Amino acid sequence: MESSVEGAARVTADHNNGDGDGDEFGLFDDAVAGDTRDPYPELARARRDHPVQRLDSSLMPHEESTPVFFVYRYDDVFRVLRDSETFSSGHIIDLIMGPVMGEHIMLGMDGARHSRYRSLVSTAFRPKVMARWESELAARIANNLIDKFVDRGHAELVREFTFPYPTQIIAGMLGLPREDYKQFQRWSIAILSFLTKQDEAIAASQEVKEYVAEILEDRRREPRDDLISDLANAELDGERLSDEEIFSFVRLLLPAGVETTYRSTGNLLLTLLSSPDQLDAVRSDRSLMPQTIEESLRFETPLLNITRLATKDTEIDGVPIPAGSTVMLMLAAANREETRYPEPDADRFDIGRSDPKPHISFGQGPHVCLGMHLARMEMRVALNLLFDRLPKLRLDPDADDPHIRGQVFRSPTSIPVLFG
C-alpha cells in the first residue's frame, strides 16, 4: 500500500446516476500510465547493458536538476528498499504529495516516526480483522457486483467488476454508510488525479477530512467493528494517533487501496483468461490460487517503478550515487530478471514454476506494502467467486483485442468476457 501511489495517474470519470455499486466508473489516463503494450524488451536490455543507469543530463529539464538513476536488477532494488537511512522516502511529502495528503502521509516518513505510525495503523490489519473483512465484506461486495450481470451471459469486467470492487471494499472497511459509496468513489478519483489536477485533488482531500471528522467523533463515542474505530482506539506505549494522522491515513488508503488492487485484479484475470490451460488448472484445483496470484503479480507488476532520494554520497553496484540524487527502482525489470527466474523463461507466465521466488511488487523493507495481504485476499475472493458463479468464463472472441498496457502503471482497460 505504501509504495502504490507514488506515481498516481490522472483520472477521468464517467459519472451517471448509479447507486455506487459499480455503475459509476473511472479510468486512469494514458498521460501518466502510458499506452505501451510491452515495455519488457527495453527493460531487459537496460538490465543487461547498464543495470544502474544515470539519466542523460541533456534530457534534464534544466541544468541544475539533480541526478536521476534507474536501477534494474532485483538485488540492487532490494538493497535500496531495505536501506531507508541512505535512500529516503521523505521527498514524497516535500515534492509530490504533501499539499494533497498532508504532512502525516506514511509513505513519506522514515526512521522512528515511520515505525511508530506504521505500528499504530497496522493494528487495523490484524489477521482476525482480515478474516472478518473476507467473509463479511469482500465476498458480499463481489457477489453484489456479479449479481448485476450474471444472467446476461456476457460482461466487461473492468467497468463492471475490477474497478468498483476495491473502492467499495475500502468504503466498507471504513464503516461508511452504503448511500455514501458513490461520493466516496468520486473522492477517490479526484485524489488520484493529484499530479495533473491538484486543485481538484486538494478540494477532495479537504472534503474527505471534513467527512471523516464527523465519523471519527462518533466512533470515539461509540466504537464499531470498522477501520475508523480501530484507528481511533489504536494505542502503542500509551500513544494514540492524532486526528490529523487518521485523516492522512484515510486519504492514503483511498488511492492505495483502489489503484493497485484494481490493476492487479485486472492483470490477473486477463492473463489467466489468455492462458486457457492454466485457467482450467486453477479453476479445477483452487489450491493453485496462491501461486497463481503471486505469479501474476510478478509477471505483470501493477506499478512499474517507485522512487527514493539518496541522503548521502553512496554507490549502487559500483556506480557512484551523489547525495540528493533521485533513484528510480524499476520493479517490473527486477521481477523479470533472467537469472532469478530462469525456469521457465522469466518473460513467461507460468503458475507451475519449479523454483518460484518472491517478487518485489509490494516493495520491501520498512515501507513494504501494508495492504499486501488485503490485496491478495481481494484477488483471491474475486477469482473464486467469478469461477464459482460464471461457468465457462472466457474471453469474448469477437471483442477488440483486450490487452494490458502502460509504462508507469499497467492494467487492461477492458476485459470482455462470455460465460454460461
LOPA-294686 format. One record per residue (C-alpha): x, y, z; residue in one letter. Coordinates in pm, 1 decimal, padded with zeros to 6 digits. Example, Ala and Ser with C-alpha at 12.3 -4.5 7.8 and 13.67 -1.06 7.14 Angstrom:
+----------+----------+----------+-----+
:        x :        y :        z : res :
+----------+----------+----------+-----+
:  01230.0 : -00450.0 :  00780.0 :   a :
:  01367.0 : -00106.0 :  00714.0 :   s :
+----------+----------+----------+-----+
This chain:
+----------+----------+----------+-----+
:        x :        y :        z : res :
+----------+----------+----------+-----+
:  00000.0 :  00000.0 :  00000.0 :   m :
:  00271.5 :  00248.3 :  00090.3 :   e :
:  00451.6 :  00215.9 : -00242.6 :   s :
:  00141.6 :  00209.7 : -00458.0 :   s :
:  00053.8 :  00575.1 : -00500.4 :   v :
:  00390.1 :  00739.8 : -00571.7 :   e :
:  00307.1 :  00793.8 : -00936.9 :   g :
: -00071.1 :  00807.2 : -00924.5 :   a :
: -00216.0 :  00885.0 : -01262.3 :   a :
: -00461.4 :  01140.3 : -01388.6 :   r :
: -00814.9 :  01011.4 : -01373.3 :   v :
: -01114.0 :  01071.0 : -01591.6 :   t :
: -01456.6 :  00976.9 : -01469.0 :   a :
: -01767.7 :  00859.3 : -01644.9 :   d :
: -02044.1 :  00950.2 : -01399.4 :   h :
: -02405.5 :  00853.6 : -01423.6 :   n :
: -02693.7 :  00804.3 : -01187.1 :   n :
: -02573.4 :  00474.7 : -01044.2 :   g :
: -02603.4 :  00382.2 : -00681.7 :   d :
: -02230.6 :  00344.1 : -00622.8 :   g :
: -02232.5 : -00033.3 : -00679.7 :   d :
: -02026.8 : -00026.7 : -00995.8 :   g :
: -02240.7 :  00184.3 : -01230.6 :   d :
: -02001.6 :  00474.7 : -01181.4 :   e :
: -01664.4 :  00415.7 : -01344.3 :   f :
: -01328.3 :  00588.3 : -01374.0 :   g :
: -01030.8 :  00510.2 : -01594.8 :   l :
: -00676.4 :  00622.0 : -01541.7 :   f :
: -00547.9 :  00842.9 : -01821.3 :   d :
: -00270.4 :  00744.4 : -02058.6 :   d :
: -00097.2 :  01075.4 : -01982.0 :   a :
:  00080.1 :  00904.2 : -01693.2 :   v :
:  00005.7 :  00534.0 : -01730.2 :   a :
:  00112.6 :  00539.8 : -02093.3 :   g :
: -00007.0 :  00326.9 : -02383.3 :   d :
:  00297.5 :  00099.2 : -02402.8 :   t :
:  00192.5 : -00260.2 : -02461.5 :   r :
:  00525.2 : -00429.2 : -02396.1 :   d :
:  00796.4 : -00240.1 : -02205.0 :   p :
:  00979.1 : -00560.6 : -02111.9 :   y :
:  01224.9 : -00596.3 : -02403.5 :   p :
:  01361.0 : -00246.2 : -02333.3 :   e :
:  01373.6 : -00317.9 : -01959.6 :   l :
:  01565.1 : -00639.0 : -02032.1 :   a :
:  01818.2 : -00454.9 : -02246.8 :   r :
:  01870.0 : -00194.4 : -01976.7 :   a :
:  01904.5 : -00461.1 : -01708.3 :   r :
:  02170.8 : -00634.9 : -01916.6 :   r :
:  02362.0 : -00335.3 : -02057.1 :   d :
:  02352.2 : -00081.1 : -01772.3 :   h :
:  02185.6 : -00220.8 : -01457.8 :   p :
:  02240.7 :  00113.6 : -01280.3 :   v :
:  02185.6 :  00386.9 : -01536.6 :   q :
:  02227.8 :  00762.3 : -01498.2 :   r :
:  01978.4 :  00966.7 : -01694.3 :   l :
:  02145.3 :  01161.3 : -01973.7 :   d :
:  02183.9 :  01520.9 : -01848.1 :   s :
:  02074.3 :  01651.1 : -02189.4 :   s :
:  01728.3 :  01512.3 : -02110.6 :   l :
:  01701.9 :  01702.0 : -01783.5 :   m :
:  01461.9 :  01998.8 : -01774.5 :   p :
:  01728.8 :  02245.2 : -01664.2 :   h :
:  02097.0 :  02246.3 : -01580.8 :   e :
:  02052.1 :  02249.5 : -01204.7 :   e :
:  01843.1 :  01933.8 : -01193.6 :   s :
:  01970.1 :  01671.8 : -00951.9 :   t :
:  02096.6 :  01344.3 : -01099.0 :   p :
:  01845.8 :  01066.0 : -01169.5 :   v :
:  01946.2 :  00699.2 : -01166.8 :   f :
:  01749.1 :  00394.7 : -01283.1 :   f :
:  01807.8 :  00063.4 : -01104.4 :   v :
:  01703.3 : -00253.9 : -01287.4 :   y :
:  01832.6 : -00563.9 : -01104.8 :   r :
:  01648.3 : -00741.3 : -00826.1 :   y :
:  01930.8 : -00748.9 : -00569.9 :   d :
:  02005.6 : -00379.0 : -00618.4 :   d :
:  01639.4 : -00280.5 : -00591.5 :   v :
:  01605.1 : -00499.6 : -00282.3 :   f :
:  01908.8 : -00339.1 : -00117.9 :   r :
:  01787.6 :  00017.0 : -00178.3 :   v :
:  01442.0 : -00057.7 : -00039.7 :   l :
:  01593.0 : -00212.3 :  00274.3 :   r :
:  01821.1 :  00086.4 :  00341.1 :   d :
:  01585.0 :  00371.6 :  00430.3 :   s :
:  01865.3 :  00559.9 :  00605.3 :   e :
:  02060.9 :  00604.8 :  00282.5 :   t :
:  01761.9 :  00608.4 :  00046.4 :   f :
:  01483.4 :  00820.1 :  00189.7 :   s :
:  01112.6 :  00848.3 :  00113.3 :   s :
:  01081.7 :  01195.5 :  00265.0 :   g :
:  01078.2 :  01371.7 : -00072.2 :   h :
:  00733.9 :  01226.9 : -00134.7 :   i :
:  00586.4 :  01470.3 :  00117.8 :   i :
:  00801.1 :  01766.8 :  00017.5 :   d :
:  00780.8 :  01738.7 : -00359.5 :   l :
:  00484.2 :  01523.4 : -00454.9 :   i :
:  00200.1 :  01454.4 : -00215.4 :   m :
:  00221.2 :  01694.4 :  00075.9 :   g :
: -00029.5 :  01951.8 : -00049.9 :   p :
: -00293.5 :  01682.8 : -00102.9 :   v :
: -00219.5 :  01419.0 :  00159.3 :   m :
: -00083.3 :  01636.0 :  00439.4 :   g :
:  00240.8 :  01609.6 :  00634.2 :   e :
:  00147.4 :  01284.4 :  00807.4 :   h :
:  00145.7 :  01063.6 :  00496.9 :   i :
:  00311.0 :  00738.8 :  00599.7 :   m :
:  00496.8 :  00657.8 :  00279.7 :   l :
:  00687.9 :  00985.5 :  00311.6 :   g :
:  00816.1 :  00909.1 :  00661.2 :   m :
:  01143.4 :  00747.5 :  00763.8 :   d :
:  01301.7 :  00615.4 :  01082.6 :   g :
:  01134.7 :  00620.6 :  01423.5 :   a :
:  00848.5 :  00842.5 :  01310.5 :   r :
:  00755.2 :  00596.7 :  01039.1 :   h :
:  00790.3 :  00294.8 :  01270.5 :   s :
:  00556.8 :  00448.4 :  01530.4 :   r :
:  00291.3 :  00547.0 :  01277.3 :   y :
:  00306.4 :  00215.7 :  01092.3 :   r :
:  00282.1 :  00016.6 :  01417.6 :   s :
: -00028.0 :  00209.4 :  01518.9 :   l :
: -00216.9 :  00180.0 :  01191.3 :   v :
: -00112.5 : -00182.5 :  01133.5 :   s :
: -00334.3 : -00290.1 :  01424.0 :   t :
: -00622.6 : -00239.4 :  01182.0 :   a :
: -00479.2 : -00510.9 :  00952.1 :   f :
: -00458.9 : -00793.2 :  01203.8 :   r :
: -00530.3 : -01148.7 :  01076.3 :   p :
: -00854.3 : -01167.9 :  01275.2 :   k :
: -00978.6 : -00843.0 :  01122.3 :   v :
: -00868.7 : -00954.4 :  00775.1 :   m :
: -01067.2 : -01276.4 :  00810.9 :   a :
: -01377.9 : -01077.5 :  00900.8 :   r :
: -01336.5 : -00848.4 :  00600.1 :   w :
: -01300.6 : -01150.8 :  00374.1 :   e :
: -01620.1 : -01323.5 :  00485.7 :   s :
: -01840.3 : -01025.6 :  00565.2 :   e :
: -01723.7 : -00762.9 :  00319.4 :   l :
: -01519.6 : -00872.9 :  00017.5 :   a :
: -01737.1 : -01173.1 : -00064.9 :   a :
: -02058.8 : -00974.3 : -00023.5 :   r :
: -01938.1 : -00691.8 : -00247.9 :   i :
: -01807.5 : -00929.5 : -00514.8 :   a :
: -02136.9 : -01118.1 : -00517.6 :   n :
: -02336.8 : -00795.1 : -00539.9 :   n :
: -02136.4 : -00684.2 : -00841.5 :   l :
: -02167.1 : -01022.8 : -01012.3 :   i :
: -02543.2 : -01021.0 : -00947.7 :   d :
: -02574.3 : -00728.6 : -01189.5 :   k :
: -02452.6 : -00925.0 : -01492.4 :   f :
: -02469.2 : -01295.1 : -01403.5 :   v :
: -02791.0 : -01353.4 : -01601.6 :   d :
: -02668.9 : -01164.0 : -01907.6 :   r :
: -02413.8 : -01416.1 : -02035.8 :   g :
: -02152.6 : -01150.9 : -02104.7 :   h :
: -01979.2 : -00866.5 : -01921.6 :   a :
: -01695.6 : -00615.5 : -01938.5 :   e :
: -01511.8 : -00696.3 : -01617.4 :   l :
: -01306.2 : -00378.7 : -01576.1 :   v :
: -01602.9 : -00143.2 : -01583.7 :   r :
: -01841.2 : -00379.8 : -01410.2 :   e :
: -01617.9 : -00552.7 : -01158.9 :   f :
: -01247.7 : -00480.4 : -01108.1 :   t :
: -01275.6 : -00101.8 : -01072.2 :   f :
: -01574.8 : -00072.2 : -00833.3 :   p :
: -01473.3 : -00379.3 : -00630.0 :   y :
: -01179.6 : -00238.8 : -00423.5 :   p :
: -01342.2 :  00103.7 : -00389.6 :   t :
: -01643.4 : -00046.5 : -00219.9 :   q :
: -01429.2 : -00269.0 : -00000.4 :   i :
: -01233.2 :  00029.7 :  00131.9 :   i :
: -01558.3 :  00217.2 :  00194.8 :   a :
: -01696.1 : -00084.2 :  00379.7 :   g :
: -01378.4 : -00123.6 :  00584.8 :   m :
: -01410.2 :  00236.1 :  00699.0 :   l :
: -01769.2 :  00176.2 :  00801.9 :   g :
: -01918.7 :  00429.8 :  00563.3 :   l :
: -02294.5 :  00425.0 :  00501.9 :   p :
: -02380.7 :  00243.6 :  00181.2 :   r :
: -02553.2 :  00551.9 :  00041.3 :   e :
: -02219.0 :  00735.8 :  00057.6 :   d :
: -02027.9 :  00485.6 : -00158.6 :   y :
: -02090.5 :  00690.2 : -00474.0 :   k :
: -01940.9 :  01006.8 : -00323.8 :   q :
: -01654.2 :  00808.2 : -00178.4 :   f :
: -01565.4 :  00680.8 : -00524.3 :   q :
: -01570.2 :  01034.8 : -00662.7 :   r :
: -01330.5 :  01145.1 : -00389.6 :   w :
: -01105.3 :  00850.0 : -00471.9 :   s :
: -01093.9 :  00951.9 : -00837.3 :   i :
: -01024.3 :  01316.8 : -00754.5 :   a :
: -00739.5 :  01236.5 : -00513.1 :   i :
: -00583.0 :  01002.2 : -00768.4 :   l :
: -00569.5 :  01296.1 : -01010.9 :   s :
: -00331.8 :  01496.9 : -00792.4 :   f :
: -00046.4 :  01512.3 : -01044.5 :   l :
: -00246.6 :  01691.3 : -01312.3 :   t :
: -00548.1 :  01834.8 : -01128.9 :   k :
: -00401.3 :  01939.5 : -00797.6 :   q :
: -00671.5 :  02194.4 : -00710.6 :   d :
: -00941.6 :  01930.6 : -00751.3 :   e :
: -00737.4 :  01681.1 : -00552.1 :   a :
: -00681.9 :  01928.5 : -00268.3 :   i :
: -01052.4 :  02011.6 : -00259.7 :   a :
: -01143.8 :  01643.1 : -00245.0 :   a :
: -00885.4 :  01586.7 :  00027.3 :   s :
: -01041.9 :  01861.6 :  00239.8 :   q :
: -01389.0 :  01717.7 :  00184.3 :   e :
: -01266.3 :  01375.6 :  00293.8 :   v :
: -01119.7 :  01529.5 :  00608.7 :   k :
: -01445.0 :  01705.2 :  00696.0 :   e :
: -01645.9 :  01392.9 :  00624.9 :   y :
: -01418.8 :  01162.9 :  00825.6 :   v :
: -01403.1 :  01411.6 :  01115.3 :   a :
: -01773.4 :  01363.9 :  01184.3 :   e :
: -01746.4 :  00985.3 :  01167.4 :   i :
: -01432.6 :  00985.3 :  01382.9 :   l :
: -01603.6 :  01188.0 :  01653.7 :   e :
: -01891.8 :  00941.5 :  01653.1 :   d :
: -01659.3 :  00637.7 :  01666.2 :   r :
: -01470.2 :  00778.9 :  01962.5 :   r :
: -01800.6 :  00793.3 :  02149.9 :   r :
: -01938.2 :  00462.8 :  02021.6 :   e :
: -01677.8 :  00233.4 :  01859.2 :   p :
: -01794.4 : -00015.0 :  01596.7 :   r :
: -01633.8 : -00301.0 :  01404.1 :   d :
: -01476.8 : -00080.2 :  01138.5 :   d :
: -01140.1 :  00063.5 :  01046.0 :   l :
: -01205.0 :  00416.3 :  01170.4 :   i :
: -01293.4 :  00278.0 :  01514.5 :   s :
: -00974.1 :  00070.5 :  01511.0 :   d :
: -00764.9 :  00374.4 :  01419.2 :   l :
: -00935.9 :  00590.1 :  01679.6 :   a :
: -00853.4 :  00341.7 :  01954.6 :   n :
: -00514.7 :  00210.3 :  01839.6 :   a :
: -00253.4 :  00252.5 :  02112.8 :   e :
:  00120.7 :  00190.3 :  02138.2 :   l :
:  00312.1 :  00256.4 :  02461.4 :   d :
:  00037.1 :  00491.0 :  02573.8 :   g :
:  00034.9 :  00684.0 :  02245.3 :   e :
: -00258.3 :  00716.1 :  02009.7 :   r :
: -00298.9 :  00852.4 :  01660.6 :   l :
: -00393.7 :  01217.4 :  01635.1 :   s :
: -00695.4 :  01319.3 :  01429.9 :   d :
: -00466.1 :  01460.4 :  01159.4 :   e :
: -00275.0 :  01133.1 :  01140.4 :   e :
: -00601.0 :  00943.4 :  01095.2 :   i :
: -00717.0 :  01184.3 :  00824.8 :   f :
: -00387.5 :  01139.3 :  00637.8 :   s :
: -00410.4 :  00762.8 :  00660.1 :   f :
: -00764.4 :  00760.0 :  00520.5 :   v :
: -00655.3 :  00990.0 :  00236.1 :   r :
: -00369.7 :  00748.5 :  00160.8 :   l :
: -00599.2 :  00448.7 :  00181.8 :   l :
: -00821.0 :  00587.8 : -00094.4 :   l :
: -00565.9 :  00574.8 : -00379.2 :   p :
: -00352.8 :  00297.9 : -00229.6 :   a :
: -00645.6 :  00067.5 : -00165.3 :   g :
: -00808.3 :  00129.2 : -00501.3 :   v :
: -00530.1 :  00187.3 : -00755.0 :   e :
: -00309.6 : -00119.2 : -00736.6 :   t :
: -00580.1 : -00370.5 : -00641.5 :   t :
: -00794.6 : -00258.5 : -00933.1 :   y :
: -00498.7 : -00305.6 : -01164.1 :   r :
: -00367.5 : -00627.1 : -01006.8 :   s :
: -00706.9 : -00796.2 : -01026.9 :   t :
: -00747.5 : -00693.6 : -01389.4 :   g :
: -00398.8 : -00818.8 : -01475.3 :   n :
: -00468.1 : -01149.9 : -01303.2 :   l :
: -00795.8 : -01202.6 : -01486.5 :   l :
: -00674.9 : -01109.6 : -01833.3 :   l :
: -00350.6 : -01305.3 : -01801.7 :   t :
: -00535.0 : -01617.7 : -01690.3 :   l :
: -00810.8 : -01580.8 : -01949.9 :   l :
: -00538.3 : -01552.8 : -02214.4 :   s :
: -00384.5 : -01881.2 : -02093.0 :   s :
: -00669.7 : -02134.8 : -02120.5 :   p :
: -00470.3 : -02434.7 : -01994.6 :   d :
: -00360.6 : -02253.9 : -01679.2 :   q :
: -00708.6 : -02107.2 : -01638.4 :   l :
: -00856.2 : -02457.9 : -01641.9 :   d :
: -00590.9 : -02582.7 : -01399.6 :   a :
: -00658.9 : -02325.1 : -01128.5 :   v :
: -01035.1 : -02332.9 : -01184.8 :   r :
: -01038.9 : -02708.3 : -01119.8 :   s :
: -00778.9 : -02702.6 : -00840.4 :   d :
: -00821.5 : -02399.9 : -00615.7 :   r :
: -00515.2 : -02496.0 : -00411.1 :   s :
: -00321.3 : -02338.7 : -00700.4 :   l :
: -00475.5 : -01999.7 : -00624.8 :   m :
: -00193.5 : -01856.6 : -00405.0 :   p :
:  00083.1 : -01935.1 : -00654.1 :   q :
: -00134.8 : -01808.4 : -00938.8 :   t :
: -00177.5 : -01472.6 : -00766.7 :   i :
:  00195.8 : -01444.2 : -00689.0 :   e :
:  00295.4 : -01534.5 : -01044.4 :   e :
:  00052.6 : -01277.2 : -01181.1 :   s :
:  00194.9 : -01007.9 : -00951.8 :   l :
:  00545.7 : -01097.2 : -01068.5 :   r :
:  00460.8 : -01122.7 : -01435.7 :   f :
:  00253.0 : -00803.9 : -01462.3 :   e :
:  00351.8 : -00565.5 : -01185.0 :   t :
:  00072.0 : -00306.3 : -01148.7 :   p :
:  00319.4 : -00027.5 : -01063.1 :   l :
:  00641.8 : -00048.6 : -01262.8 :   l :
:  00864.7 :  00175.2 : -01051.7 :   n :
:  00898.2 :  00365.6 : -00725.2 :   i :
:  01143.7 :  00634.8 : -00617.5 :   t :
:  01386.9 :  00706.2 : -00336.9 :   r :
:  01618.8 :  01000.4 : -00263.3 :   l :
:  01987.2 :  00947.3 : -00175.7 :   a :
:  02056.2 :  01117.0 :  00158.0 :   t :
:  02435.6 :  01097.0 :  00123.4 :   k :
:  02703.1 :  01003.8 : -00127.6 :   d :
:  02682.8 :  00631.0 : -00187.3 :   t :
:  02706.4 :  00370.6 : -00463.4 :   e :
:  02495.3 :  00100.1 : -00618.0 :   i :
:  02671.4 : -00189.4 : -00789.2 :   d :
:  02986.8 :  00020.8 : -00812.1 :   g :
:  02812.6 :  00324.0 : -00965.7 :   v :
:  02859.2 :  00645.8 : -00760.2 :   p :
:  02528.6 :  00799.3 : -00645.5 :   i :
:  02572.0 :  01160.5 : -00523.0 :   p :
:  02368.6 :  01286.7 : -00228.1 :   a :
:  02040.4 :  01436.9 : -00344.7 :   g :
:  02005.6 :  01202.4 : -00642.1 :   s :
:  01667.7 :  01058.2 : -00732.9 :   t :
:  01680.5 :  00679.0 : -00755.9 :   v :
:  01415.0 :  00513.6 : -00972.1 :   m :
:  01366.0 :  00149.8 : -00875.6 :   l :
:  01239.7 : -00049.3 : -01172.1 :   m :
:  01023.0 : -00314.2 : -01005.0 :   l :
:  00899.6 : -00456.8 : -01334.1 :   a :
:  01257.0 : -00513.8 : -01455.8 :   a :
:  01356.9 : -00678.5 : -01126.9 :   a :
:  01056.6 : -00911.1 : -01141.6 :   n :
:  01166.9 : -01050.0 : -01478.3 :   r :
:  01539.3 : -01087.3 : -01417.6 :   e :
:  01658.9 : -01390.6 : -01613.0 :   e :
:  01899.0 : -01522.7 : -01351.4 :   t :
:  01638.5 : -01504.8 : -01075.1 :   r :
:  01352.6 : -01666.4 : -01269.4 :   y :
:  01528.0 : -01899.9 : -01516.8 :   p :
:  01283.7 : -02191.6 : -01535.1 :   e :
:  01078.6 : -02134.0 : -01734.1 :   p :
:  01164.4 : -01812.6 : -01916.5 :   d :
:  01118.0 : -01507.8 : -01691.3 :   a :
:  00903.9 : -01346.2 : -01962.3 :   d :
:  00656.4 : -01633.2 : -01949.1 :   r :
:  00352.5 : -01652.4 : -01720.9 :   f :
:  00364.3 : -01995.3 : -01554.8 :   d :
:  00179.9 : -02082.8 : -01233.4 :   i :
:  00377.0 : -02408.2 : -01208.6 :   g :
:  00728.7 : -02264.8 : -01179.4 :   r :
:  00968.1 : -02528.2 : -01049.4 :   s :
:  01151.1 : -02283.4 : -00823.6 :   d :
:  00924.2 : -01985.1 : -00755.1 :   p :
:  01095.0 : -01694.8 : -00580.7 :   k :
:  00932.5 : -01394.5 : -00413.6 :   p :
:  00860.9 : -01097.1 : -00637.9 :   h :
:  00913.2 : -00736.7 : -00534.7 :   i :
:  00581.9 : -00587.0 : -00649.9 :   s :
:  00484.5 : -00488.6 : -00295.3 :   f :
:  00822.2 : -00331.0 : -00224.2 :   g :
:  01049.3 : -00441.6 :  00057.1 :   q :
:  01195.9 : -00314.9 :  00382.2 :   g :
:  01036.4 : -00060.9 :  00618.1 :   p :
:  00790.8 :  00059.0 :  00353.1 :   h :
:  00678.0 : -00282.1 :  00231.6 :   v :
:  00312.4 : -00252.6 :  00134.1 :   c :
:  00098.1 : -00253.2 :  00448.2 :   l :
: -00204.2 : -00362.5 :  00248.1 :   g :
: -00043.7 : -00651.8 :  00060.2 :   m :
: -00239.7 : -00917.8 :  00249.1 :   h :
: -00561.2 : -00725.5 :  00188.7 :   l :
: -00482.1 : -00705.0 : -00183.2 :   a :
: -00409.3 : -01078.0 : -00202.2 :   r :
: -00732.0 : -01155.1 : -00018.3 :   m :
: -00935.4 : -00935.1 : -00253.3 :   e :
: -00780.7 : -01102.0 : -00558.5 :   m :
: -00845.1 : -01449.5 : -00418.7 :   r :
: -01207.9 : -01376.5 : -00329.6 :   v :
: -01271.8 : -01217.2 : -00668.1 :   a :
: -01127.1 : -01506.0 : -00867.5 :   l :
: -01300.1 : -01774.8 : -00662.4 :   n :
: -01641.9 : -01613.9 : -00692.1 :   l :
: -01606.5 : -01539.3 : -01062.6 :   l :
: -01515.5 : -01904.8 : -01118.2 :   f :
: -01800.0 : -02026.7 : -00898.0 :   d :
: -02071.4 : -01810.4 : -01047.5 :   r :
: -01968.7 : -01775.3 : -01411.7 :   l :
: -01931.0 : -02123.7 : -01562.2 :   p :
: -01711.8 : -02148.1 : -01869.6 :   k :
: -01579.8 : -01795.4 : -01811.7 :   l :
: -01375.9 : -01699.7 : -02119.0 :   r :
: -01268.1 : -01401.8 : -02326.4 :   l :
: -01517.8 : -01283.4 : -02587.0 :   d :
: -01354.4 : -01390.6 : -02916.7 :   p :
: -01537.8 : -01117.7 : -03110.0 :   d :
: -01425.5 : -00830.0 : -02888.3 :   a :
: -01146.7 : -00591.4 : -02979.5 :   d :
: -00805.6 : -00719.0 : -02874.1 :   d :
: -00802.9 : -00675.9 : -02492.3 :   p :
: -00453.6 : -00620.5 : -02359.1 :   h :
: -00251.5 : -00496.9 : -02064.3 :   i :
: -00080.0 : -00166.5 : -02125.4 :   r :
:  00113.8 :  00109.1 : -01953.4 :   g :
:  00468.8 :  00217.1 : -01874.3 :   q :
:  00415.4 :  00352.8 : -01521.5 :   v :
:  00103.0 :  00164.8 : -01422.9 :   f :
: -00008.3 : -00149.4 : -01606.9 :   r :
: -00354.9 : -00294.6 : -01640.8 :   s :
: -00616.3 : -00370.8 : -01903.8 :   p :
: -00873.7 : -00104.5 : -01989.3 :   t :
: -01130.6 : -00372.3 : -02075.6 :   s :
: -01187.5 : -00743.5 : -02021.0 :   i :
: -01482.6 : -00851.1 : -02237.0 :   p :
: -01599.2 : -01199.2 : -02134.9 :   v :
: -01862.2 : -01459.4 : -02208.3 :   l :
: -01990.1 : -01726.6 : -01969.7 :   f :
: -02257.8 : -01989.9 : -01939.5 :   g :
+----------+----------+----------+-----+
